[in-house]
Every structure is written in C-alpha cells, then in structure tokens.
C-alpha cells in the first residue's frame, strides 16, 4: 500500500513528523499528515462514505452492480465485495 497516514501525538516534535514523512517518501510511499487522531483511518472513513453511496445507488435501481465494478470506486479494496452483494442486471429481468 502506498498511502501512509502519519498521526503524531499532540506532544510530538514537529521535526519528528517531518523526518517521518521524509522516510516514508524515500521508501516510495505517499505519507499524509493527519493533524488530529480520530477513530479509524481517514482513507477508510472516506471509502466507507463512498461505498454507502454506491450501495444506495444499486439498491434504488439507479445503477446495476456490474456498472459499479467499472467505476473508479471499484479500485478500492472494499467495493468489489459490494458488487457481490448488489442486485445484478440479470436478476432484474
């Protein structure tokens, strides 16, 4: 995984954060400085919101599950599993 969320403690020295970000960059990672600790990773929270909307669109018949597999959302780690749960076009005929 390329994304790394760097979440320092309130008392962490700014130089430590800068050094940590640099180390991850040198390893070919994409570090993101998260300024406040929250439950769960920021990236996963954003994915969850997108997956919820994806599921809603399928359930309301706005888009078929197969179409979701071709969206940018399908490149996440969660959405391909959702496609298995959604209504397939063939089931609606």
C-alpha positions in Angstrom: 0.0 0.0 0.0 1.4 3.4 -1.0 -0.7 5.6 1.4 0.6 6.1 4.9 -1.3 8.1 7.4 1.1 9.8 9.9 -0.7 10.7 13.1 1.5 12.3 15.7 0.7 12.8 19.3 -0.1 16.3 20.4 3.4 16.5 22.1 5.3 15.0 19.1 8.1 17.3 17.9 7.5 18.9 14.5 10.9 17.7 13.4 10.0 14.1 14.2 6.9 14.4 11.9 9.0 16.0 9.2 11.6 13.2 9.4 8.9 10.5 9.4 7.3 12.0 6.4 10.6 12.1 4.6 11.4 8.5 5.5 8.1 7.3 4.0 8.6 9.4 0.9 12.1 7.9 0.4 10.5 4.4 0.6 8.2 5.4 -2.3 5.2 5.8 -0.1 2.7 8.7 0.0 2.6 10.0 3.5 -0.3 12.2 4.7 0.0 14.2 7.8 -3.2 13.7 9.9 -3.4 16.6 12.4 -5.8 15.0 14.9 -6.3 11.4 16.0 -9.7 10.0 15.2 -11.2 6.5 15.3 -10.3 4.7 12.1 -8.1 5.8 9.3 -9.1 8.8 7.3 -8.8 6.9 4.0 -11.0 4.1 5.2 -13.6 6.6 6.5 -13.8 8.2 3.1 -14.0 4.8 1.4 -16.9 3.9 3.7 -18.8 7.0 2.7 -18.3 6.2 -1.0 -19.3 2.6 -0.5 -22.5 3.6 1.3 -23.5 5.8 -1.7 -22.5 3.0 -4.1 -24.8 0.6 -2.2 -27.6 3.1 -2.2 -27.4 3.7 -5.9 -27.6 -0.1 -6.6 -30.4 -0.7 -4.2 -32.5 2.1 -5.6 -32.0 0.7 -9.1 -30.2 3.8 -10.4 -27.2 1.7 -11.5 -26.6 -2.1 -11.8 -23.9 -3.7 -9.7 -21.9 -4.6 -12.8 -21.7 -0.9 -13.6 -20.2 -0.2 -10.2 -17.4 -2.6 -11.0 -16.3 -0.3 -13.7 -16.2 2.9 -11.7 -13.1 4.5 -10.0 -14.7 3.3 -6.8 -14.1 -0.3 -7.8 -10.4 0.3 -7.5 -10.7 0.4 -3.7 -10.3 -2.6 -1.5 -13.9 -2.6 -0.4 -16.2 -2.0 -3.4 -15.5 -5.3 -5.3 -17.1 -7.0 -2.3 -20.1 -4.7 -2.5 -20.7 -5.6 -6.1 -21.2 -9.2 -5.0 -24.0 -8.0 -2.6 -25.8 -5.7 -5.1 -28.5 -6.6 -7.5 -27.3 -7.9 -10.8 -28.9 -6.8 -14.0 -29.7 -10.4 -14.9 -31.6 -10.8 -11.6 -34.0 -8.0 -12.5 -35.1 -9.3 -15.9 
